[in-house]
Amino acid sequence: MKITFFSIALIFAANNLVQAQKIAASDIKKHIDILASDAFEGRGTATLGEIKSANYIADLFKKSGLKPAGTNDTYFQPFQLTAGVDGVAHQMTARNVVGFLDNGAKKTIVIGGHFDHLGKGYQSGSLSPDSRNYIHNGADDNASGTAGVIELAKYFSSNQTREKHNFLFIAFSAEELGLLGSKNYTESPTIPLASISAMINMDMIGRLSDEKGLIISGWGTSPAWGKIVPDLAKKQNMKFTIDSSGVGASDHTSFYLKNIPVLQFFTGTHSDYHKISDDAEKINSEGEAKILNLIAAIVENLDNEQTEPEFLTAGNPHQGATTSNFKVTLGVMPDYSFSGKGLKVDAVSKARPAEIAGIMAGDVITKLAGKNINSIYDYMEVLGAHEKGQQVEAELLRGTEKKVVKVTF
């Protein structure tokens, strides 16, 4: 073949384009089409659909050359849980999927997202009326994040670079039942938690719009994020808003509560959230590719830093450019796995109303502002009815001891 200067220029331009678009929309679409298909039956926790999904993810981890990092030299980390089906509690076995890219480093960056969803509507959480026995495919929530974990694993294992960090890729189960998979992992880690530099989480990244842009949480958990992210987002022409908190309704929370810097990516809620209409054809694959290429760049820059990211106790949830449905916050992380009456506190944010009032992790709040708290929805109803500065009484159980404290929002 005769190679001209023009041909060389075309080849150079094509190579630049490939480098700029490291992760392809077509690959993302393929994973989401499979994970959110009826064959996987909504990936309900501890169901056959979850097992099929776990096998699919593990197979791709193996093809990417990741080492098994679950239990018994497998990619799976099984764990027991109690969950309600039609209001009846059952003991079940769920499983995280864990793969390790060993670069021989002392420190590791965790990249994760949950792969479970609501199955056929028998477990709690569906917002579709009369939805039992209807498959909740969960394309955005969270086949989109799972596809992100798979594609980032493939990218970092095949980029011909030996980074200064190892990478641990985790697809969590039972997130929808209360972050149970990530909580299990951080309580029974397969690598020492002290070796983890940071945790990157992806939950619902499949509906990027130019108007909303990207929502990035965990901004206040390390000064590294403000140093690394803005310039990279600007290069990608990515609009974003921030939430400083390390505590939120996804799996990064479990790592933040272990004093690990976290960063969470999210494209926002929509009318299909937790409904049977969250299907694959509504995914913006091109938008997700843009997000994943940004995340890859963030991780590469983090890997090149001279020092490990410093952990900070994050500020007020919803501080920054995001908004909240509530004007007040108590400053607690609920224990979503608690099946008794009341709201069990899993963690308390520093300098927030709960800590100031003397509420501690492990306390069970039974009444707040005169309202019996039987579920998290009762708790949210109280928050929605109050203004900043108002004082209320909270009744709680600390072990077998009943206590009453005054809370100022």
C-alpha positions in Angstrom: 0.0 0.0 0.0 1.3 3.4 -0.9 1.3 5.7 2.2 1.1 9.4 1.6 1.4 12.3 4.0 -2.3 12.6 3.8 -2.8 9.0 4.9 -0.4 9.4 7.8 -2.4 12.5 8.9 -5.6 10.5 8.8 -4.0 7.7 10.8 -2.7 10.2 13.4 -6.2 11.8 13.7 -7.8 8.4 14.0 -5.4 7.4 16.8 -6.2 10.6 18.7 -9.9 9.9 18.4 -9.5 6.4 19.8 -7.4 7.7 22.7 -10.0 10.4 23.4 -12.9 7.8 23.4 -11.4 5.1 25.6 -14.7 3.4 26.4 -17.3 2.8 23.6 -21.0 3.5 23.8 -21.7 0.2 21.9 -20.0 -1.9 24.6 -22.0 -0.1 27.3 -25.2 -0.7 25.4 -24.4 -4.4 25.0 -24.0 -4.9 28.7 -27.1 -3.0 29.7 -29.2 -4.8 27.0 -28.2 -8.1 28.6 -28.4 -7.2 32.3 -31.7 -5.4 31.9 -33.3 -8.1 29.7 -36.2 -10.2 30.9 -33.9 -13.2 31.1 -32.3 -11.8 34.2 -35.7 -11.2 35.8 -34.9 -7.8 37.4 -31.8 -9.1 39.3 -33.7 -9.4 42.6 -31.5 -10.0 45.6 -30.8 -13.7 46.2 -32.9 -14.8 43.1 -31.9 -16.8 40.1 -31.7 -13.6 38.2 -29.1 -12.3 40.6 -27.1 -15.5 40.2 -27.2 -15.3 36.4 -26.1 -11.6 36.6 -23.3 -12.5 39.0 -22.1 -15.2 36.6 -22.2 -12.8 33.7 -20.1 -10.2 35.6 -17.6 -12.8 36.9 -17.1 -14.2 33.4 -16.2 -10.7 32.1 -13.9 -10.1 35.1 -12.1 -13.3 34.2 -11.8 -12.3 30.5 -10.3 -9.0 31.6 -7.6 -10.9 33.5 -8.8 -9.9 37.0 -7.9 -12.3 39.8 -10.8 -13.8 41.8 -11.1 -11.7 45.0 -14.2 -13.1 46.6 -14.1 -16.1 49.0 -12.6 -19.5 48.4 -10.6 -18.3 45.4 -13.8 -17.4 43.5 -15.2 -14.1 42.2 -18.1 -14.4 44.6 -18.5 -13.2 48.1 -21.7 -14.7 49.5 -23.4 -13.3 52.5 -26.6 -14.0 54.5 -29.4 -11.5 54.9 -33.0 -11.4 56.1 -35.4 -9.8 53.7 -39.2 -9.6 53.4 -41.1 -11.2 50.6 -44.8 -10.3 50.7 -44.2 -9.0 54.2 -42.7 -12.3 55.5 -39.1 -12.4 56.6 -36.8 -15.0 54.9 -33.2 -15.9 55.3 -31.4 -15.5 52.0 -28.0 -15.8 50.4 -26.8 -12.9 48.2 -23.4 -12.4 46.7 -21.0 -9.6 45.7 -18.8 -10.1 42.6 -15.2 -9.1 43.3 -12.2 -9.0 40.9 -8.7 -7.7 41.6 -6.2 -6.1 39.2 -2.9 -6.7 40.9 -0.2 -4.2 40.0 2.0 -5.2 42.9 1.2 -2.0 44.7 0.8 -1.3 48.4 -2.4 0.7 47.9 -5.7 -0.1 46.0 -8.4 2.0 44.4 -11.9 0.4 44.6 -14.3 0.9 41.7 -17.9 -0.3 42.3 -21.6 -0.2 41.7 -24.5 -2.4 42.6 -26.0 -4.9 40.2 -29.1 -5.9 42.1 -32.6 -4.4 41.4 -36.2 -5.1 42.4 -36.7 -8.5 40.7 -40.4 -9.2 40.1 -41.6 -6.7 42.7 -42.0 -9.1 45.6 -39.3 -7.4 47.6 -39.9 -3.8 48.7 -39.2 -0.7 46.7 -41.3 -0.8 43.6 -43.1 2.5 42.8 -45.2 0.9 40.0 -48.8 0.2 41.1 -49.8 -3.5 41.2 -46.3 -4.5 40.1 -46.0 -7.9 41.6 -44.9 -10.5 39.1 -43.8 -7.8 36.7 -40.1 -7.7 35.9 -38.3 -4.5 37.0 -35.4 -4.5 34.6 -33.5 -1.6 36.3 -31.6 -0.5 33.2 -30.5 2.8 34.8 -30.7 1.5 38.3 -28.2 0.0 38.2 -27.3 -1.9 35.0 -25.8 1.4 34.0 -23.4 1.4 36.9 -22.7 -2.3 36.5 -21.7 -1.7 32.9 -19.4 1.0 34.1 -17.6 -1.4 36.5 -17.2 -4.0 33.7 -15.9 -1.5 31.2 -13.5 0.2 33.6 -12.2 -3.2 34.6 -11.6 -4.0 30.9 -10.0 -0.6 30.3 -7.5 -0.7 33.2 -6.6 -4.3 32.6 -5.8 -3.7 28.9 -4.3 -0.2 28.7 -0.7 -1.4 28.6 0.0 0.6 31.8 1.2 -0.7 35.2 -0.4 1.9 37.5 1.0 2.8 40.9 -2.2 1.4 42.5 -4.0 -1.9 42.4 -7.7 -1.9 41.4 -10.5 -3.8 43.1 -13.7 -4.0 41.1 -16.8 -4.8 43.0 -20.4 -5.4 41.8 -22.5 -5.2 45.0 -25.7 -7.1 45.7 -28.6 -6.1 48.1 -28.0 -2.3 47.7 -31.8 -1.9 47.2 -32.4 -3.6 50.6 -30.2 -1.1 52.4 -26.6 -1.1 51.1 -26.2 -4.6 52.5 -23.6 -5.9 50.0 -21.2 -3.0 50.5 -21.8 -3.0 54.2 -20.9 -6.8 54.2 -17.8 -6.1 52.2 -16.5 -3.4 54.5 -17.2 -5.6 57.5 -15.6 -8.7 55.9 -13.1 -7.2 53.3 -11.1 -9.5 51.1 -8.2 -7.0 51.1 -7.2 -4.9 54.2 -9.3 -1.7 54.4 -6.2 0.2 55.4 -4.8 -0.5 51.9 -7.7 1.2 50.2 -6.9 4.7 49.0 -10.3 5.7 47.7 -13.6 4.3 46.5 -15.3 5.3 43.2 -19.0 4.4 43.0 -21.5 4.5 40.0 -25.2 4.4 40.6 -27.7 5.4 37.9 -25.3 6.9 35.3 -27.4 6.0 32.2 -29.6 9.1 31.7 -27.1 12.0 31.2 -28.7 15.1 29.9 -27.1 18.4 28.9 -29.5 20.3 31.1 -28.9 18.3 34.3 -25.3 17.3 33.8 -23.6 15.0 36.2 -24.1 14.9 40.0 -20.9 14.1 41.9 -21.2 13.3 45.6 -18.5 12.8 48.2 -16.8 16.0 47.2 -16.0 16.9 50.8 -14.4 13.5 51.7 -11.0 14.5 50.3 -9.4 17.7 49.0 -8.1 15.6 46.1 -11.4 15.8 44.3 -11.5 19.6 44.0 -7.9 19.5 42.7 -8.4 16.7 40.1 -12.0 16.8 38.8 -12.8 20.3 37.6 -10.1 20.6 34.9 -10.9 17.1 33.6 -14.7 17.8 33.5 -14.0 21.0 31.6 -11.9 19.1 29.0 -14.8 16.8 28.4 -17.3 19.7 28.4 -19.1 17.9 31.2 -21.5 20.0 33.3 -21.6 18.9 36.9 -22.9 19.8 40.3 -21.6 18.6 43.6 -22.8 17.2 47.0 -20.1 17.4 49.7 -21.5 14.5 51.8 -20.0 11.1 51.9 -23.3 9.7 53.1 -26.0 8.9 50.6 -28.3 6.2 49.4 -25.7 4.2 47.6 -22.7 1.9 48.3 -20.0 4.6 48.6 -21.6 5.3 52.1 -20.3 2.0 53.5 -16.7 3.0 52.6 -17.0 6.6 53.8 -18.1 5.2 57.2 -14.7 3.4 57.3 -12.9 6.7 56.8 -12.1 6.1 53.1 -12.4 9.0 50.6 -15.3 8.4 48.2 -16.6 9.8 44.9 -20.1 8.9 43.6 -21.5 9.5 40.1 -25.2 9.9 39.3 -27.2 11.4 36.5 -30.3 12.1 38.5 -33.7 10.6 39.2 -36.5 10.3 36.6 -40.1 9.2 36.3 -39.0 5.6 35.6 -37.2 5.3 38.9 -38.1 2.0 40.7 -40.7 1.3 38.1 -41.2 -1.5 35.5 -40.6 1.1 32.8 -36.8 1.5 33.6 -35.8 -0.2 30.4 -32.7 -0.4 28.2 -34.0 1.6 25.3 -34.1 4.7 27.5 -30.4 4.6 28.2 -28.1 7.3 26.8 -25.1 5.1 26.0 -23.2 7.9 24.4 -23.6 10.0 27.6 -22.5 7.1 29.8 -19.4 6.6 27.6 -18.6 10.3 28.3 -19.0 9.8 32.0 -16.9 6.6 32.1 -14.1 8.3 30.1 -14.2 11.1 32.7 -14.0 8.6 35.5 -11.1 6.8 33.9 -9.2 10.1 33.6 -10.0 10.9 37.2 -8.6 7.6 38.4 -5.5 8.0 36.2 -4.8 11.4 37.7 -5.4 10.1 41.2 -3.0 7.3 40.5 -0.4 9.8 39.4 -0.6 12.0 42.5 2.5 12.0 44.7 0.5 11.4 47.9 -2.5 9.3 48.7 -5.8 11.3 49.0 -6.4 12.7 52.4 -9.6 11.6 54.1 -11.9 14.4 55.4 -15.1 14.2 57.5 -17.5 15.6 54.9 -19.8 18.5 55.5 -23.5 18.9 55.4 -25.4 16.5 53.1 -26.8 18.3 50.1 -24.3 21.2 50.6 -23.2 22.6 47.2 -25.2 23.0 44.1 -27.6 20.1 44.6 -31.0 20.4 46.3 -32.9 18.4 48.9 -36.5 17.8 49.4 -36.0 18.6 53.1 -35.2 21.9 54.7 -33.6 20.2 57.7 -31.5 17.1 58.4 -30.9 15.1 61.5 -27.5 13.9 60.4 -27.8 10.2 60.7 -27.4 7.2 58.4 -30.2 4.7 58.9 -29.5 1.0 59.3 -31.6 -0.2 56.3 -31.1 -3.8 57.4 -32.9 -3.2 60.7 -36.3 -5.1 60.7 -37.7 -4.0 64.1 -39.8 -1.0 64.9 -38.2 2.4 64.8 -35.3 3.9 62.9 -31.9 2.3 63.9 -29.0 4.7 63.5 -26.0 3.2 61.7 -23.8 6.3 61.8 -24.0 9.9 63.1 -22.5 12.8 61.2 -20.2 15.1 63.2 -21.6 18.5 64.3 -25.1 17.7 63.0 -28.3 17.9 65.1 -28.2 14.2 66.1 -24.7 14.3 67.5 -25.3 17.6 69.2 -28.4 16.1 70.9 -26.3 13.1 72.0 -27.8 10.5 69.6 -25.3 7.6 69.0 -24.8 4.9 66.4 -26.9 1.9 67.5 -29.7 4.0 69.0 -33.2 3.2 67.8 -35.4 6.3 67.3 -39.0 5.3 68.2 -40.6 8.8 68.2 -39.6 12.1 66.7 -41.6 15.4 67.2 -44.4 13.4 68.7 -44.8 11.0 65.8 -44.2 7.3 66.2 -41.4 6.2 63.9 -42.2 2.8 62.5 -40.3 3.1 59.2 -37.9 5.4 57.4 -41.0 7.0 55.7 -42.3 8.2 59.0 -38.9 9.7 59.7 -38.8 11.5 56.3 -42.3 12.8 56.9 -41.1 14.5 60.1 -38.2 16.0 58.4 -40.4 17.4 55.6 -42.7 19.1 58.1 -40.0 21.1 60.0 -37.9 24.2 59.4 -34.4 25.0 60.4 -34.1 26.2 64.0 -37.1 24.3 65.3 -36.6 22.1 68.4 -38.3 18.7 68.8 -38.1 15.7 71.2 -36.7 12.4 70.1 -37.5 9.2 72.0 -35.0 6.4 71.5 -33.8 3.1 72.8 -30.2 2.6 73.7 -30.0 -1.1 74.3 -32.9 -1.6 76.8 -32.7 1.9 78.1 -35.3 4.5 77.0 -34.0 8.0 76.5 -35.5 11.3 75.5 -33.3 14.0 74.0 -34.0 17.5 72.5 -33.0 17.9 68.9 -32.6 21.4 67.3 -32.8 21.2 63.5 
